[in-house]
């Protein structure tokens, strides 16, 4: 039956091509909804440049590819490098279309090519080849011919937190900056690549030759085909879940992800095998910059997570590190999360206690590079005065100033002698930016089986109305997962070491209807702006909402040094950002009206003239 379907599909394609010609075939490809991945075409950068951010080449390369134990795509590394791109070429199905893992092709999804890595790793920045691959059941995943377990493949912290822009044929890499990736589209592309491999005989033959070797028997090839069918079933189930919540979802596009909701879906729906817990990705956020973040008392845009270990282990679970929540015989909360790796990542980013003398000494924010036009220093000096009067009250003094480290928001030292910066949370009503991320985290609930032993808190504990709030449940699951790892060490990790590895902070979870403000060092390298990426450049952010673009394109990489952002003109295969949609609103954080006028919701200060905006933009380049 399967072979008959494949032959029939091939015959149909042959008829289309020869009856209608190549142009009609390409049109058909574009119109086959769900069977075509539309991506931008980019000219490969001629040069790569890194800025001085206090990391060595070796530290940077380790961060790019350190294995967190994730299996993000549900397929082994050996499959990933053997698959072909998700398209059907001419002449027809018999010709190879190029490998899925081709760095030039993956670059079209926003993943920085391996050639950007000083050590020339074969995988893009943010990909890791991990330990032995497991099936969804937790059983080993053998190669049908060699019987050896294949290797895991997953994303790392760097996949979402390595930025870049291009300027005059040079790609500038921003370590710790927001990525330009479209992760959801990549998963679609992999699923479609698997589909065509399953149904096109010549493509499967090439795939089997690469995975098994050309001498593999028919039985070994049949076993590989069965594995492929099982994985396609998992991809189909994932698509059905996405379709079931489509009306609540907002397309993320490039440079954004609804990270918290997607982590919740992975843990409470996929790992629990409970479709009722699957939620729409209704609140996409712009990938945050991570420099300085280890020294903030609370993280996430809504200041919802306190402990760094819970933050980092939750991220690893969200990009599909194996987690057992169903089979008690294997140990509930057993996982593949590489806790030691997460600790090393945190130390590398954090450095030692920052102070006025040494500043932040882990991963440093980037400084305006020589490759960009020089800063207009007289204009920046005017902007400095405006920053002090209009911005500093919330965003604090520049981190280069002694006043920054003397600010009252630095908390007293804890028992470990560490001080953290307690950033201000601005209520939604005042800041006026899109409320979806804060509101939807507070509103989301989950249903969990009693054998997990979760103890839901009161409404006051999670700043929400639901006693089974998603955030509080996720915090407990992640904490139990990390504790399972601590307990499984030989000998078990001591209480003192656990406290140290947890960052000497408790597992605090909350869901305030507010967003936090943070220092602006390096902000020039982190477009687009606001927490949801709804404003393309800093000049627009300083302008009234009525002057901000209602629609613009994400996917451009060329930097705009005048307005400080990416170019926003139309790009074929890019993502059109519509600010009219909930989750995408570009309102709030507005300078509007005259001094002394009654403030509206979302208005944070009187209007700025175009000249004042230009001065502020110029000064922000110096931060």
Secondary structure, DSSP 8 states (H G I E B T S, - for coil): -HHHHHHHHHHHHHHHHHHH-HHHHHHHHHHSTTS----------SEEEE---S--HHHHHHHHH---SB-TTSS-HHHHTT-B-SS--SSGGGS---BTT-HHHHHTTT---GGGSTT--SS-TTEEEEEE-B-TTS-B-B-TTT--B-EEEEE-GGGTSEEEEEETTEEEEEETS-----HHHHHHHHHHHHHHHHH-HHHHHHHHHHHH-TT--HHHHHHHHHHHHHHHHHHHHHHHHHHHTGGG-----TTEE-HHHHHHHIIIIIITT-GGG-------EE----TTGGGBSSBTTTT-B--HHHHHHHHHHHTTB-B-SS-GGG-TT-B---HHHHHHHHHHHH-S--BTTTB--SS------TTS----HHHHHHHHHHHHHHTHHHH-S-TTSHHHHT-TTB----TTS---B---EEEHHHH-S--HHHHHHHH-B----GGG------HHHHTSS-TTBHHHHHHHHHHHHHHHHHHHSSS---HHHHHHHTTS----B---SEEE----TTGGGS-SBTTTT-B-BHHHHTS-GGGS-SEEEE---BEETTTTEE--S--TT-EEEETTSTT-----SEE-S-TTS---TTEEE----HHHHHHHHHHHTT-
